[in-house]
Amino acid sequence: MPAKPTRRTLARQWELLKLIPSCGAGASATELALALQQAGFEVSKRQVERDLWELREAFQLECNEKSIPYGWRWPTGAGIEFPGLTAAEALSLCLLKQTLGALLPAPWLTVLGPRLASAEHKLASLKADLGDSAAWPHKVRVVQPSLPLLAPDINAEVLETVQECLLASEQVEVDYVSGPGSAPKTLTLNPLAQVNRGPVSYLVATAWDYPDVRLYALHRITVARRLYVELHRPPGFNVDDYLADGALQFGSHGLIQLRAKVSAELAHHLGETALSADQGIEGGVLSATVPDTWQLSWWLLSQGPQIEVLEPASLRQRIHQSLEQALAAYQLVP
């Protein structure tokens, strides 16, 4: 009989350790108790407080005792992961870090810090046991398919506050710089979604009670304050519909039947990585059903002389105009 309470205690504390954040101001005992209750544990705030003080020394947990409620968190770069990593999982996570590191601002990777550190430690231990034959970090690389651009710096505290408000469906007050040299303006935003376009992250939001949905670059927010006020959501808002209507130029003008002359080299490449499920290439002519987006135009222009759009005529005309403008910019001055 005595073993049952012990198992329950271990299970509860195990779950509690996984709920403690590794960044930010930390989670209060009340928040952690609620999360444990939602996970199926019958536990009070007082019991969680006792657990936290028990676990503090063994796991070096940090407690912010400067203000009430106390915030509990892992030390920077620390955390707990269950279960352990295999070599293949560790390698996959290191590749993920290389890939995301070139695309996302640094604060985005902070939440993965403990897991990534575990992966690097796992690979380092394999090298110690097996020598250079296990030196995975020196044998694997991620190469971006296009010219990589550096992500702008985002304030980590701003990102955390904005994301907390987004998840809680609450308003956030921000100081926002609309462009280089302009003074910050204080706005009350209703965060609706967060989207990325390449290395730039945007908050999709309305301001105050206005219905207009706009984009706010996260790196232009200098300060963010959680208001703990329920946001005003535009009726029927859906982020996928918003993007499909052309926001961020991700939107589509519908599907088109693309026909284009392609070089033998490009035909070989597209034979391995097709543009669409119904793609066909015959006699050097490509046919495919594709969305008519800015990404398509960008890709066509990036191929230079390796491709010539035949149909539809409207797309051929757009590409022709872009190339004419580029050629005019490169005219040699006598």
N, C-alpha and C positions, 0 to 999 in steps of 0.2 A: 503493500500500500504506500509506504513513504516514497517509493520511486516515482509514482505518478505526478505528485506536485513538483518533483525535481525536473522531470521531463518537460512539464508545462512551463516551468521557469526558464529552462534552457531555450525552449522554442520561442518564448516571448522575447527574451533578451537577444537571441539571434536575430529575430525580425527587427527589433529595436535598433540594433547596430546597423542594419541595412538601410534603415529609414533616416539615419542621421546624415545631414548634408555635408559635403566636403568643401563648400565655398559659401560666401555670403555671410550674413549676420547669424546664421544658425537657426535651428528650430526650437521652439519652446516646448516644455513638457506637455502643455495642453494640446499643441499641434501633434506631437508625437503620440499622445494617448488617443486622440481622435483617429489617427492613421492606423494604430494598432487595433482599435475597435472595428474599423472598416475592414481590417484583415481577418477579423473573426476572434480576436482575443478580448475576454472580459477583463478589463483593466481600468484602474482609476488614474487620475493625474498624480495623486500621491504615490501610487505604486511605481509609476514611471519615473518619478523623481528619485525614489529609492534605488531603482535599477540604474539610473544614470550615474548617481554618485558611487554606486558599487563598481560600475564599469569604467569610471573615469581614469582611475590609476592604471588599471590593467591595459587599457587601450589608448592612453594619453589623449583622451577627449578634451576638447577645449570648451570652457563655459564662460560666457560673457556675464560677469557679475556686476557690471557697472550700471545696468539698467534692468528694470523689471518689465516684462518677463525675461528670465535668463534665456539666452540663446545657446544651444548646444551644436557643436560641429566637430568634424575631424580636423586635425592639423593640416595645413596646406600641403598638398601632395600626398596625403595619406588617405586611407580608406580601407574598407574590408570587402573582399570579394569571395563569393561562394558559388560554385566550387572552384578548384584550382584550374589553371590553364594548361592545355596540352600545347606541344610545340607548334602544331598547325594553327591553333587558335592564336597563339602569341604572334606568329608570323603574320597572320591575317590582320591583327590589330595594328601591328607596326606599319603594314602597307596602308591601312586605313588612315593612320596618322600622317603618313607622307602625302596621301591623296588629299585629305581634308585640309592639311596645313597650307596647301597652295591655294585653297579656294575660300576658306573661312577665316574671319578674324580670330585672333588668339583666344578671346574669352569664350568662344564657342567650344573650344577644346578643353577648357578648364574642368568642366563637369565629367569629362572622360579621363581626367588626369590619373586617378588611382588605378583604373583598369589598364591604361596605357603604360603606366609605370610598372605594373605587374607583368605586362607582356615583355617589356624591355628587360626586366629582371630575370624572367624565365629564359630568354634567349642568351643573356649573359651567363647564366648558370650552366646552360648547355655548352657554351664555349669553354667554360672552365673545366668541364668534365671531358669533353670530346676534342678540344683543341680547335684549330682553324676549320676543321670540317663542319663545325656547327656555327660558324661566324655568319649567321643569316643577314645581319644588317649590311654586310659588305658584299652580299651576293644578289640582292634584290633592290630594284629601283622602280619608281613610278614616274612615267614621262607623260606630261600633259599633251593632248592632241593639238592644242592651239597655243598661241603666245600667252604665257601666264602673266597676269597682272597682279600686283601686290594689293591685298585687301586693305582698305583704310582702317585706321585704329578706331576701335569702339571702346568706350569706357566700360569696364567690367561691371561696375555698380549700376550704371545706366541700363546695361543689357539685362542684368538680373531683375531690376525693378520693373522694367517694361514687360519682361516675360512673365513675372509674377502677376501683374495686372491683366495681361492677356489671358492667362490661364484661369484667373479668378473672375473674368468678365467685369473688371472694374476700371474706372477712369484713372488716368495718369496725368499729372501736371509736368510739363517739360519746359526747359529752356532750349529753344531751337534756333540754329543759325541757318538761314535760308541759302546763303552762299558766301564765297570768300569775301572777307572784309566787312560783312554785315553784322550788326549787333544782334545778340540773342533776343528772341521774343518768347514771352511766357504763354504757353498754350495749354488748354485742357483738352486732352485727346481721349477718344473712345476707341481703344485698340481692338481691331477686328481680326487681324491675321498678320503673320510675318512671312515675307517671301524674299528669296534671293535672286538676283540677276548677276550671274558671274560672281565676282568677289564683293559686290555691294549688297548689303542687307537693308530691307525696307520694312517699316511698320505701315500696314494698311489701316487707316483710321479716319474717323470724322472728328471735327473740332467743335467743342461745346455742344450746342443743340442743332448745328447745321447738318443737313442731310448729305452733303457732298462727300463722297469717299475719295480720299487723297492718299498720296504716298509721302512718307517721311523717312529720309535716310537716317539710319540709326547712328552713323558716325557723326551726324550733325547735331545730335542731342547732347548737350553738355551736362545737364542735370535732369534727373527724373525723380518725381516724388509720388509715392502711392497715396491716393486719396481715400481709399476704402469706401468708394461710392459706386453703386452699380452703373454700368455704362449705358448709353443710349444707342441701341442697335437699329440701323435702318431696316425697315420691314423687308423681309425676303432676301437679305444679303447672303450671298454665297460666294466664297473666295474663288471657286473654280469658274463660276459665271463671270465674275469680275475680271479675271485674267483672260477669259475667252473673248471678252468684249474689247480687248486690246490694251489693257493695262500692262505697263512695263514692256510693251511691244511683244509680249509673249503670245498675244491673241492671234486667232486664226480667222482668215476671211473665208473659210470653208475649204473643202477638199478640191483639188484640181488634178487633172490628168497631165502630168509632166511628160513631155517628149523632148529629148535633147541628144545631140551628137556628142559622143564621148571618145576620148583617146583610148588606145589599147591599155595603157597603164591604169587609167581611172576605171575602165571597164573591169579590169582584173581586181582592183581594190573593192569596187562595189559588188563584185561577185562573191566576195567573202563577208562584206558588211553592207547589206542591202539598205536602200532607202525605205522600202515598204515590203509588205508580205507579197504583194502582187507584182513586184519589180520584174521586168524582163529586159534583156539586152540582146538585140539581134542586128547584125550588120552594122555594128558601131552606133546604133540608136537605142537610147535608154527610154523606157516607158515605166511610169510608176504613179500610183495614186498617193499624193502627199498633201499635208496641210499648207495653205498659202500663208506663211508667216514670215516675220523678219529674219528668223533663223534660216529659212530656206534661201532667201535672197542673199544673206551674208555668206552662206555656204557656196552658193553658185558663183558669187564674185570672188571668193577665196580660191576657186579652182583655176582662175585665169584662162589661158587658152586651151585647157584640157576639156572644156565643155562649152557647147553652144546651145542655148535654149531655142527650141523650135516652136513649141506650143506650151501653154496658151499664149496668144499674141500679146495680151496685157502684161504678162510676166516678161516676155521677151523685150517689150518696150521699156519696162522699168529697168531691166539690166542694161539695156542699150544706153539709157539716159545716165545711169550711174557711171558706166565706163567712159562715156563722153565727158562727163564732168571731171573724172579722174585724169583723163588724157589732157584736158584743158589746163588742169593744175600743174601738169608736168611739161608743158610746152617750154622748149628751150628759149631763153632770152638771148637775142643776138648781141 
